[in-house]
Amino acid sequence: MNRPLYTVLFHLALPLIALRLWWRARKAPAYAQRIGERFARQLPPMAPGGLWVHAVSVGESIAAAPLVRELLERYPDLPITLTCMTPTGSERIQALFAGNARVQHCYLPYDLPWAMGRFLDHVRPRLGIIMETELWPNLVDQCARRGIPVALANGRLSARSARGYARFSGLTAPMLEQMSLLAVQTEAEAQRFRDLGARPSTITVTGSIKFDLNPDPALAARAHSLREHWQASQRPVWIAASTHQGEDEIILAAHRELLRSHSDALLILVPRHPERFGPVGSAVEQAGFVMARRSTDDVSVDTQVLLGDTMGELLFLYALADICFVGGSLVPSGGHNLLEPAALSKPVLSGPHLFNFQDIAERLRDAKALSVIDDASGLADAVRNLIELPQAAQRMGEAGLVVMRANQGALERLLEALAPLSAQGSRASPVPTGTR
């Protein structure tokens, strides 16, 4: 497949895309809003000539936040345009940068040449920065036509994704050849991009900026205070976060088994997507657990499961727990960010499906900071052992923090790689590091 054929097929798929939006809007009404932005119509007023960062959804938006803050500091005269593709990502962006007049936001339009062209002509960025994996052929081509350099930041490419890209080499190779920078997390990912046709001179290994997470020191004190309010200071509390469909039943079965030996255990269950808050809450109640909701904060001494039905406070919910399971890993979704609980010195558990975080998972496992389980019984056993062996849990949490600190510095390396590109076609230059 080449790009013209891809573009024709994309146009033909628009009715299916509209149907998908309608279907998703039934569960998440925000998908029915701001439709014009998805075609680069009815875009909000934006200051042109700045830097543009694209983060597809919530996880990428959170990962991009430290980068955006550094860009704001180093380029004090430039606006930053932040785009995403999902309502939850949009909510997170607006919450992270509320009140900052230099950060402007809209949805990235669909990958149609005329829509991408209209968006770029509206924003006129001097540099596009795409987070992690969200590369689109017409996006990259329309930038190239306008002389806008495009960089992939914190790039990751699993072996499975690379095989998928390779099947469409006529589309992938020209797109990668047009890229100005591919700042990737590991050498293995760098080689996969080379094999797919990227120019070797554009590839640099920076590591993962997710290691540069530094939680607010006040988070632990806030969590301790809330647990006291819940009368849960002495209760064992564990969290299953970012869960996907098919995982919740496994987690609830593990919790039921855990309650046989630790009847006062409290599970914080946090679905990955907000449209699942209602169905997961119903499943918890139908399973016979005493449930509370984070949105109403009605936890009592009898509560067995707290449903994390709020947005934007996952790190705080991790801080509330003694033991952390990271979802998207008991089903083949590829896992989610294991470093958020590790940054809080929490012992980390996950399922075996970690292909989106393979390098990070291996580093944590090698340091004995991560335990991988396969099923409900294994999860119950792992949580029980960590409850009954608090010193082992503490060592596991401390080992994760050591891994975090040993691998920091990716953000600085990324910013150094971006600096020459941000100056292309512009008189703007970074504020020297020593004067910040």
N, C-alpha and C positions, 0 to 999 in steps of 0.2 A: 504494500500500500504506500502511495506517495501522498504528499500534503493536499494537492487538489482533490484527489479522490476522498481523502479523509474529510475535507471540508464539505463536499457534496453529501457524504453519508451523515455528517453532523446536522446539516440542514434537514435532511430527510427524517432524522430522529427527533426533530423539535416537537412533534405531537406527543411522542412518548415521554419526552422531558417534561412537557406541560402536564401530562397525566401523572407523572411521578411527583411533581410539585403539588398537585391537587391531593394526591394520596397522602403525602407527608403532612400537608396542611390539616388533614383531618385529625391527626394526633398532635401536631405542633403548629398552631394557627399562624405563627410568625412566618412560615414558609409561603403564605399567601400574600405577604406584605412586601413592598419595595420590589415588585416584579420588574419594573422599569430599569432598575439598576443592573439587573442580570442581562440586559441588552444594551447597556450604556445609554439609556434614556432616563430622563428625570434625575440626573446625577446632582448631588448637592454642590453648591458653589465651593470651589477649591482653589487655593493659592497654587499657581503652577511653578515648575522649576525646581522642585525639591527632590527628596529621596522617596522611593516607593518600596514598601515591604509587603509581601503577600504571605499570609499564613492561612491555610485552608480552613481550619476549624479551631476548636478550643485548645487542644494540646499544642498545636503549632503556635497559637497566639500567646500562650503562656511562655513557651520556649523563646519566642521572639521578643518578649517584653524587655529583658536585660539589654538585648541588642538595640532596640529602639531607644531606650533611655540613654545608652552610650552615644548613639547617633545624635540625639537631641543636644547632648552636652558638647560633642566634638564639632558639630556643625550648627552653631547657635543662630545662624541667619536663614536656615533652610526649613521649610515645612516638611513634615513626614506624612505621607499618605499610607494608611494601613488598610489592606483589603483582606477579605475572607470569602468563604462560600456558604457558610451556614449561619442560621440565626443565633445558635449558641456561641459560635465564634465571635459574632458581632457584639453580642451582649458582653462577652469577656473583654473585648477590645475597648468598648465604651466604659466599662467599669475600671479597667486598668489605667486609662488615660483621661478620665473625666476631669474637665476643667482645664486641660492643657490645650490652649488655642492653636498650638503649632502641629498638633496631631489631628489629621482629618481622615475620615473613614467612609467607605462605601463597600458594596459587594463588588468582587471582580466579575466582569461579564463572562458569559459563556464564550468558548473558544471559537468564535466566528470572526473572520477577518474584519468585517465592517464594524462589529461590536468592539473588538479589541482596539481597532484603529480609532474609533470614536472616543473610547476611554483614554487612550494614550494622548490624543490631541487635547482632551479636556484637562488632564493632569500635567502633561508635558514633563515627566520626570527626567532627571539627568542620570539616574541609575535605578534599575529594578533589582530587587533582592527577593528571591523566592526561597521560602523556608522548606527544607528537608526533601520533598519529592515532587512537588506540585508543578511539573513542567508540562507546558502545553505547546504544540507545534505552532499554531497561529499566533499565540502570545509572543513566542520567541521571534518568529519571523517578522511580525509587525514592529517589534522593538528594533530589530536589525535594519529594517527599512528606514527607520527614523534616526538611526545612529545612537540608539539608547543601549548602553551595555547592560547585560543581564548576568547576575551572579546567583548561583545556587549556594545557599548558606546552610551549614549544619547538614549537608547532604547525606542521605543514607539510601542504599540500594541493596536490598536482600538478593540472595542468589535466585530466589523464586521470581522476584520482580524483574531481575536482569533477563531471565529466560523469556518472560513475557515481552519485554522491550525488544529482544532479539528477533522475535517472530515478526516484528514490524520494522525491520531495519531500514527499509526505504523511507520510513517516516521518522524514525528515531535518530539515525546517524546524521542527516542534514540539520536536525534541530540541535543536537549536541555540538555539532561543528560551529554553529552560530553563537554558542555560549561564550561569554567573556571570562567567566570564572566558575569553577566547580570546587567549592571548599567542602570537602567531605570528611566524614568522621574517622575512617580507618583506611589503611592501605588496601585491604581487600576490596572495599567499595571503590577506591580509586582505580584499581585494576579492572573492575567490572565496567566502569565508565569508559576506560581506554578501549576495552574489547568491543564496546558498543559504538565506537567511532568518535569519541570526544578527542579534541586535540590535547596531547600530553602537556603542552605548555600552559594550558588553562587549568590544570588539576593541581590542587594542593591539599594536603592532609592537615587539618586543623584540630582534629578531635571533636568531641561533642560539647557544645556550649551548655548542655544540660548539667554537666559536671560543675558549672560555675554558679549553680543555684546556692544562694546564701539566705536561708530563712530569717525572718525577723526574730531577733532574740526574745522579744516579748511574747512570741507565740506559745512557748511552753508555759509561761505564767498564766496566760489567758486560758489555756486548756486545763491546767491544774485547778484554776478557780471555777470553771464550769463543771468539772467533775465533782468538786466539793458541793456545788449547788445541786447536782443530781444525786448527792449522797452515794457517789460511785468511786470515791477515792480508793477504797479497798477492793472493789470489784475488778475481776479480770475483764478488760475491754479489748476486743479485736475488731478490725475493720476489713471488709471486703470491698474494694473500691474499683470504680470504672468497670463494673460488670456488664457483660453482654447477655443477650437472650441465650438461654441454655445453661448459663452458669449459676443463676440464682437458686435453682432447685438443688444443685450440688452443694452450694454454700449453706443453704438452709438445712440440708440433710446433715452436713458436718456440724452445724451448730446444735442441732437436736442431739447428736451423739455426744458432743462436748458437754451439754447440760446434764448428762447422766452423771458425770464426775465433778462438774463445777456448775452447780445449779444457779449460781448468781452471775454467770458470765453474760456479758452484754455484747451483742454484735451490732456494729454500725455497717449497714448495707447501702452502698452508693452506686446506683445504676449509672452507666456512662452517659446515656442520653436522656434528656428531661422528659421526652414523650413516653418513657418507660416508667416514670415515677408512679403513675396511677396503677398500671398493671402489676408492677412488682409489689406495691403496697397491698393490692388485693391478694396476691399470691401469698404474702407473709401472713395476712389475716386468715386466709383459707387454710393455711397449714397449722393454724391453732396457736401461733405465737402472740404474746402480748406485745403490741407494737406502738411506738411513738414516732412522731415525725419531727425532723429537724426544723421544718418551717414553723411549727407551733411550739417547739421546745417543751414538750409535755412529758419529758422523761421522769419516771418514778422508780422507786426501788423494785417494783414488779416488772418493769420493762425488760423484755428479752431481746428485742430487735429495734434499733433506731434506724428509720429510713432516712437516708441523706437526700432529701428532696429539695435542696437549694443549689444555687450555682455560685461558683467563684470562691468557695472556701474549702476545697479539697485538702489543701495543705494543713489547714486548721483541724479538719477531721482526722487527718493522719496524726496530728499532734495529740489528739484526744485519746488515741489508742495505744495499747502496749505492744501489739503485734499487728503487722500489716500484710494483707494479701492483696496483690495487684492483679486485677482482672484482665479480660481479653486474652487470657492465657490457658484457660481450661477448654476453650473452643478455638478453632483455628483462625483467630483474628490477628495474631502476631504480637499480642501483649501491649502494655502501656508503660509509662515512665516509671521505672523501678527506682530512680534516683531521688524522687521526692521523699519517700519515707526514709531512704538511706541518709539523706541530708539532715534528718531529724534524729539520727541514731536509733532508728527502730529496726528490729529484726524483720526481714522481708521474706515473704512467701509468694510463690507464683505457680501456675500450671506450666506444662511443657512447651506450649506454643509461643515461642519468644523470637520468631524470625525477624521482627522489626527492631529488636533490641539485642541481637545476638552478642555483639561485642561487649555491651554493658553487662548483660547477664553473665557472660563468661568471667569477666573481671570480678563481679560480686561473688559468684560461685567459688572461684579460685581462692578468694579471701575468706570463704566461709561466712559470707554476709547474706547469702541468698539460699533458700531451701526450695527445691522444685518438687511439687507433689502432682499426683496423677488423678486423684478421685476424692470423693467425700471422706472416705475412711482415712486416707493419707492426710487430708487437710485437718481433720479432727485430731489425729494423732500429733501432727506437727504443732498445732496450737496448744494442745494439752501439755506437751513436753516443755514448751516455752513458758507456759504458766507455772509449771511445777519446778522448773529449773531457771529461776530468774537470773542467776549469774551467767548461765549460758546465753540467755536472751540478751543480757547486757553486752557480753562479748561479741555477739553477732551484730548488734547495733553499732558498737564502736568500730568493728571491722568495716562496716559499710561507710562510716564517716571517713575512715582512713582512705578508702578507695576514692571517695569524692574528692578529698583534698589533694591526693596524689595526681589526679588527672585534670585539675583545674588549669586554666590558661587558654582554653580554646577560644573564648570570646575575644581576648586580646589579639590572638593570631588571626582570627577572622577579620577584625577591624583593620589590621595592618594590610591584609590582602585586599580589602575593599577600598582602601584609601586612594590608590592610583586610579581606580575606576570612577570614584565619586568626583574626581577632579577633571575627568574627560569632558571637554566641551564646556567647562565652567571655570570661573575665576575663584569659586569657593574652595577653601582648603581647610583641613581639619585643624581644630585648636590643638597645638602641641600638647602631648600628654603631660608634660611637666608643668604646664600653666593651668591645668584644669582645676 
